[in-house]
Structures are given as C-alpha cells and as structure tokens.
Amino acid sequence: MQDLVFHLVKPIVSNPDEVKVNMVEGEATVMLELSVHADDVSAVQGENGRTLRSIRNILSAAAGRRKATLDLVQEGAAAADEE
C-alpha cells in the first residue's frame, strides 16, 4: 500500500524526496498518513480536494475487503501552534 501511495503522489509534487507515508495495518483496516512538503500540499489536495479523493478511492479499491484510510498530515503544524 505504501508503494502505491508513493507511486501516485511522487509524480505530482515538486519535492518527491520529502514524501513520507506511515502505515498501520490491522485485521480489517489499513491507516496511512501522508506527509509532503508544505509547498506540495495544494498539489496533493487538488482543486476542491479532487486529487486527494481520487487517491483515496484507488487505495480503497486496492485494499479489497479491508477499509483503507488516508490522512494528509502537515509536519510542523503542531510546532507552529505551540509558538
């Protein structure tokens, strides 16, 4: 699943080396957290969230019977809130 996310996201971002995916697998679920460079967040989200929704749909299809979730997390957002 991680490889699939990398395959879908890296071509659309300006900083492909900063794409990170954390995955937690359970019996019935697969949870993925996607982190990209701050400049690439809008590219991953797409217009009205369409690109991110499409990536989620592809992951759901690839997950089969398991439920797949993908969250776009912003690193440094928590640090900015603390200041």
Buried (B, 14 or more C-beta within 10 A) or exposed (E): BEEBBBEBBBEBBEEBEBBBBEBEEEEEEBBBBBBBBEEBBEBBBBEEEEBBEEBBEBBBEEBEEBEBBBEBEEEEEEEEEEE
